[in-house]
């Protein structure tokens, strides 16, 4: 039987470290600075033979209404409401604090089974704090060290005691034969800070799942959420805003950027969100270029379109400008939208589906070689050293993105301009707009190279 566990506690008690430990991989950002986690993050946890959904949350702290911290607490409250059980973490080295007593009352009032976890209990420094935790009134504390993986056996026993019915049938149910689940399309939403990435995902979900607000840089790590759209499953990653590298000085922002880059590398489709009020700044083109180099399918989303008054013909000029600025992905879909009102969301998701199909497209070898013959006849490759390279054969060994290999007598002599001519020809001839195209050149061995000349 599946169940859900939320990890809560005040800032910097090790919630994300325990979250990563139970997942068996580093998914949440971890740093000595308190308050790193802001959104609630979900993952599939394992503890012994138990499998369950695990929710990491922002640190509990008192904050004025409408502040960023208050909105973070609302996300934590939503996680507690969603959970079947709550792991309440305290810092064994710091002992039970006034904030711990206050938030222990909050956990009690939720009515959910609570497991009191005294983290950082390794060594003598944590012994006194474990004993102090009894006074919180949440039962016997489980002494663990999330960083070193100590005390997990006690946590396993406590979880079974808190949810006896849910943990009774611990083995996960097997899927029926022939009922393979459709694989979700992985989407990463990236862009400069404050372009509306989290607002867009909340609009797609129809729920305030992610923390939003006027402050730039609210999102710090890549949060993955699941979505069904017209019967197709998606897994969408919200990411931290990408600033120019020269402006990134803090360690935590560097970790956030690394998390965003990881989301891009593992995505199928990347939506680059651009602010309609300040479109196509240099950082926007850098982000698109990064996505193209990673070989992901690309969508350019122009958000906050409701805040500008576009003149007649603005869309056609916008597409022309996009092709001019981003020639490496000529024909990339450009979708205007408003994440705040929901206008253009259907067009955006339709563009995602279309781009995903193009990104997976394969072209028959016979059709490729007919294209090559036409391209060479119309525009032969330029001669180098008095000799013209001979283009013999082209094939597509893989898709995702479409990748082609061209065999030539003198591959190294083929000019870069001619290579771009072939790439643009492939894009036009086989309807591959906007997707990255890889063209690799290989030289065919000369069969006469090692033969001795006759006298």
Helices and strands as residue ranges (DSSP letters): E 4-9, H 15-23, E 41-47, E 50-56, H 68-82, E 85-91, H 98-110, E 113-119, G 124-126, H 127-132, G 133-136, E 142-143, H 152-162, E 185-191, H 197-205, E 223-229, E 232-238, G 245-247, H 251-265, E 269-275, G 276-278, H 282-293, E 297-303, G 305-307, H 314-325, G 327-329, E 333-336, H 345-359, H 365-378, E 383-384, E 387-388, E 391-398, E 403-408, G 411-413, H 416-429, E 438-443
